[in-house]
Amino acid sequence: MKLRYLVDTDWVIDHLNNIQATTEKLLELEPKGVALSVMSLAELYEGVFYSRDPEKNETILDMFLSRFPVMEVDQDICQCFGRERGKL
């Protein structure tokens, strides 16, 4: 499946906190290909490890990750990032 959408950390957090609008949008986009970046995953693990219940929250994150792939960062992605961010 081609990945067309990259969700950021806030979207995942909102989804895991049962924010209905975010969950509905993720479900709408999922068949079209949704992923999260390895950097977002690192931020999510920070939240897991420093939460009140790290074990429970890691299990919840693992369930999310079973549905949405993590996009690794490579040189092509870094070049695209640099080009697009420079336009801002």
N, C-alpha and C positions, 0 to 999 in steps of 0.2 A: 504494500500500500504506500502510495506517495504521501508524504507528510506536507500538509498545506498550512497548518497553523501551529504556532509556537506559543504556548501559554506561559505567562510569567508566574513568579512565586505567589503574588497576591491572589491570582485566580485560583491556584491550588488551595491556598489557605482558606479562601472564601468558600470554595467547594467543600472542603473538609469540615468547615464550620456551618455547613448546611444553609448557605446563602442561596435561596431558591433561584434567583435570576442567574447566578453564575452556574449553578448545576444545570439548569435548563439549557443554557448556551453551550456548555461543554457537551451535553448529550446531543444537541443539534449538530455540533461540529465534528463529533467523534467519527462518524462514518466517512467524513471527508479527509481524515488524517490529522490527529492532534498529537503533539509531543511537548516535552518540556526540555529545557537545556540542562546540561550538566551543572551549570552555575546555579540555576534555580534549585536543582536537587541538593547541592551543597548547602544552600540557604535553608532549605526545608529540614535537612538533617541537623543543622544548628538549632532550629526551633525544637526539634524532637528531643535532642540530647539535653537541652536546658529547660524542658517543660516539667510540669509537676509529675507527670507519669510517662517517662520516656519509653518504657516497654510497650505500653498500650498505644502510644502515638506512633511508634515505629511500626507496629502491626498495621495500624490504619494507613500509614504512608505506603507500606508494602502492598496493601490491597489496591491502592490507587495506582501504583507503579505496574501492577499486573495488567492494567488496562491501557496505560499510556506509556509509550516508549520514551527513553531519554536520548536526546540528540547530543552526540559527542561534539566537542569543538575541535576543528581541524584548521589547517591553514586557509583553505578556501572560505570557511565560515568567518574566520578572523578578517580576511580581506574584504568580504562583503560587509561585515560590521563596520570596519574602518571607512569604507566608501560611503555607506549610508549614514553613519553618525556624522561624518564630515559635512553632509548636506544640511544637517540641523544647525 
